[in-house]
Each structure stands twice: as C-alpha cells, then as structure tokens.
Amino acid sequence: MKRFLAWILVLSCVFALTACSIGGTTGGNALTTVANMYKNSEPTKTVVKSEQKFGDITLKGEQSLVKGEILYEGEWKTAAVYQWKEQQRAKVEEEIGPTKWVSGSLEYVDGLGVRQNKGRWTEGDDFTPGIGQMALNLDASALSNVNYNSSAKTLTFTVTAANLAKVFGEGTELTSDVFVTIVNDGAVITDVILDYSEEATEELPNGKQITIHTTYSYDNETVTLLK
C-alpha cells in the first residue's frame, strides 16, 4: 500500500505555487500567472509517462489516476481508479529477455472502501490527493533560467542540485539539476515535464537520463471498475 500511495503523490503533481514575480520573462509575472492557474486546476484524470534511458536500455512506465463517479447498485458514488505499469530489468535466471513489465492497481468507491490489484474490498478512505498536497516552493530565488513563452503558454526553468530540497521538499530523492516545463491552456495547467539525469555508478557507467511527463484533463469522468 505504501508503494501505491507514494506513486499517487508523485503523479498528482498539483503544485501549490508561491506567487513570486520574475522580472524580464516574456509575459511579465510568469510565476504569479501560473500560480493563479493552479488555483483553478483540479484535474479529474492524470496520466504520467516516464522513460529511463541508460546504455542501450530504455525502461518505460505509465501511471493513471481517474476520479469521478460510478453508478453502483443504482446509486451514484464518488470513485477513483489508479493503475500503474513499468518496465524493470529482468534477472538472468528469469530467461525472459533484458526487461519485464510489472503492474498494479488501487480502486476506491465511497461506502465500499478500497481494493488493491482487483482483490477483495476492504475498509478504506479516498486516496486521491487534493490540490496542493504535493506542494512545490517555486520561489524565484531557487530557480534558474526562468522563461515564459506566452504564445506557447509554457513556463520553463531549472532547479539546480543545491535548491532541490527547497523546491521539491526535504524528502526528495532527486540529486541532480532538474529542468521543468509547465504548459497551460490559458486557464488551467495541462502538462508538467521533468527532465533530469542520475550520476554514473559502477553498474551504470554512463549514468541515467530520466523524463517524466504528466498530463492533466478536466472532463467529468465516469469511473469504470477494473475486471
């Protein structure tokens, strides 16, 4: 369960932004503009796609969280479905090739509880994160190379290694510079992209390149339970 909840917090990425002015960026107070949009951004569906590249291997992953209502026993109830799948490096003894897919799920229905991996329903609360639950401190002093492209409705900036804890929180596992792209449609946030690398190790002499692309949508969702 802890694994699921940790990933849900990652994919939520509904940042609580600080309204700091940044002079010299296209469009004026870029962070203030984006922060105000986040106040109106309450996505009903979040999809996160990731890629980890090292050597000749690329490991992909996808997570999705849909929240809305479900018609259950003749009554509309609040519900949510979270699914994830990811490629992992296979062990030699598994004899299935260099990678393998693993997956899982977590579901919630009001009054019914939660179930993991389509198992039995047990008592549990709504696990979907609220706005600002995973807050980033986008203080202008912690960001570098900030730019807002008004025609593309895109904010970009770099968080250096020295400022990772300040922006992503003390518990972050990030260790190197992160390049961030935030896209909006003029009213709400639609995409957040993180690009970063991990340092070389004895096992991975060329290090690892990682991209995490989160997409948000805001339609009224009718939730379908997994079969």
C-alpha positions in Angstrom: 0.0 0.0 0.0 2.8 2.4 0.8 4.2 1.9 -2.8 0.8 2.9 -4.3 0.4 6.0 -2.1 3.9 7.2 -2.8 3.3 6.9 -6.6 -0.1 8.6 -6.2 1.7 11.6 -4.6 4.2 11.7 -7.4 1.6 11.6 -10.2 -0.6 14.2 -8.5 1.9 16.9 -9.0 -0.7 19.5 -8.4 1.7 22.1 -7.2 0.9 24.9 -4.7 2.9 27.7 -6.3 4.2 30.7 -4.5 3.2 33.9 -6.3 6.7 35.4 -6.9 7.3 38.0 -9.6 10.1 37.3 -12.0 11.2 40.3 -14.0 12.5 40.0 -17.5 10.4 37.0 -18.6 8.1 37.0 -21.5 4.6 37.8 -20.3 5.7 39.6 -17.1 5.0 37.9 -13.7 5.3 34.3 -15.0 5.1 32.5 -11.7 2.2 34.6 -10.5 0.3 33.8 -13.7 0.9 30.1 -13.4 0.1 30.1 -9.7 -3.3 31.6 -10.4 -4.0 29.0 -13.0 -3.1 26.2 -10.5 -5.8 27.6 -8.2 -8.3 26.6 -10.9 -6.7 23.3 -11.9 -8.5 20.4 -10.3 -7.9 17.5 -12.8 -10.2 14.5 -13.0 -7.7 12.5 -14.9 -3.9 12.4 -14.5 -1.6 10.4 -16.7 2.2 10.1 -16.0 4.5 8.6 -18.6 8.2 8.1 -17.8 11.3 7.0 -19.6 14.7 5.9 -18.0 17.5 5.6 -20.5 20.9 4.0 -19.7 23.1 2.5 -22.3 21.1 0.6 -24.9 18.2 0.1 -22.5 15.1 2.3 -22.1 12.6 1.5 -19.3 9.2 2.9 -19.7 6.4 3.4 -17.2 2.9 4.7 -17.1 0.5 5.7 -14.2 -3.0 6.9 -14.4 -5.5 8.3 -11.8 -9.1 8.8 -12.7 -11.6 10.2 -10.2 -15.3 10.9 -10.7 -18.5 9.0 -10.1 -19.7 5.4 -10.6 -23.2 4.0 -10.8 -23.1 1.4 -8.1 -26.2 -0.6 -7.1 -28.4 2.1 -8.5 -26.7 5.0 -6.8 -24.0 7.4 -8.0 -21.0 7.3 -5.7 -17.6 9.0 -5.7 -14.9 6.7 -7.0 -11.3 6.6 -8.2 -9.1 4.1 -10.1 -5.3 4.2 -10.0 -3.3 2.0 -12.3 0.4 1.6 -12.9 2.8 -0.4 -15.1 6.5 -0.2 -15.5 9.4 -2.0 -17.2 12.1 -3.4 -15.0 15.3 -5.1 -15.7 14.8 -8.9 -15.7 17.1 -11.2 -13.8 19.1 -13.6 -15.9 17.5 -16.6 -14.3 14.1 -15.4 -15.4 15.1 -16.1 -19.0 12.6 -13.6 -20.4 14.9 -11.1 -22.1 16.5 -7.9 -20.7 13.3 -6.3 -19.4 9.9 -7.3 -18.0 6.6 -5.5 -17.2 5.1 -5.3 -13.8 1.8 -3.6 -12.9 -0.7 -3.0 -10.2 -3.9 -1.1 -9.3 -5.8 0.5 -6.5 -9.5 1.4 -6.5 -11.9 3.3 -4.2 -15.7 3.6 -4.1 -17.4 5.7 -1.4 -19.1 3.4 1.1 -17.4 0.3 -0.4 -13.8 1.0 0.6 -10.7 0.2 -1.4 -9.2 -2.8 -3.1 -5.7 -3.5 -4.4 -4.9 -5.4 -7.6 -8.6 -6.3 -8.1 -8.7 -8.2 -4.9 -11.2 -8.1 -2.0 -12.8 -4.8 -1.0 -11.6 -3.6 2.5 -12.4 -0.6 4.6 -10.5 2.5 3.4 -10.7 6.1 2.6 -10.5 8.1 -0.7 -6.8 8.1 -1.6 -6.9 10.7 -4.3 -4.7 13.8 -3.4 -6.2 17.2 -3.1 -4.9 20.4 -4.7 -1.6 21.4 -3.2 -1.0 18.1 -1.4 2.4 17.8 -3.1 3.5 21.4 -3.0 6.5 22.9 -4.8 8.0 26.0 -3.5 8.6 28.0 -6.7 10.5 30.8 -5.0 12.2 32.9 -7.7 15.4 32.8 -5.7 15.5 28.9 -6.0 15.0 28.8 -9.8 17.4 29.4 -12.7 16.9 30.2 -16.4 13.3 31.1 -15.9 11.3 31.9 -19.1 7.7 32.2 -20.0 6.7 31.8 -23.7 3.3 33.5 -23.9 2.5 32.2 -27.4 3.2 28.6 -26.4 1.7 29.2 -22.9 4.8 27.4 -21.5 6.9 28.2 -18.4 10.4 26.7 -18.2 13.1 26.8 -15.5 15.9 24.8 -13.9 16.2 23.7 -10.3 19.8 23.2 -9.5 21.0 20.4 -7.2 21.6 23.0 -4.4 18.0 24.0 -4.5 16.3 20.6 -4.8 15.2 20.3 -1.2 13.9 23.9 -1.2 11.7 23.4 -4.2 10.8 19.7 -4.0 10.8 19.2 -0.3 13.3 17.8 2.2 12.3 14.2 1.4 13.1 14.4 -2.3 15.2 11.6 -3.8 16.4 13.9 -6.6 20.2 14.6 -6.6 20.9 16.5 -9.8 19.6 19.5 -11.7 16.0 19.2 -12.9 14.7 21.0 -16.0 11.0 21.8 -15.6 8.4 22.6 -18.2 4.8 23.7 -17.3 2.2 24.1 -20.0 -1.2 25.7 -19.6 -4.2 26.3 -21.9 -4.8 29.9 -20.7 -6.9 28.8 -17.7 -5.5 25.6 -16.2 -2.4 23.5 -16.2 -2.3 20.8 -18.9 1.3 19.3 -18.8 4.3 19.2 -16.4 7.5 17.7 -17.7 10.6 16.9 -15.6 13.9 16.1 -17.3 17.0 15.1 -15.2 19.9 12.7 -15.0 21.4 10.5 -12.4 25.1 10.3 -11.9 27.2 7.4 -13.2 27.8 4.4 -11.0 29.8 1.3 -11.3 26.7 -0.5 -12.5 25.7 2.3 -14.9 29.0 4.0 -16.0 27.1 6.4 -18.3 24.5 7.4 -15.8 20.8 7.5 -16.4 18.6 10.0 -18.3 15.0 10.4 -17.0 11.9 12.1 -18.4 8.6 12.3 -16.5 5.6 13.7 -18.4 2.4 14.4 -16.6 -0.8 15.3 -18.5 -3.9 16.6 -16.8 -7.5 16.6 -18.2 -10.7 18.1 -16.6 -13.7 16.4 -18.1 -16.4 14.9 -16.0 -15.3 11.3 -15.6 -17.5 8.2 -15.2 -15.3 5.7 -13.4 -15.2 2.1 -14.5 -14.0 -0.6 -12.0 -11.3 -3.0 -13.2 -12.2 -6.5 -14.2 
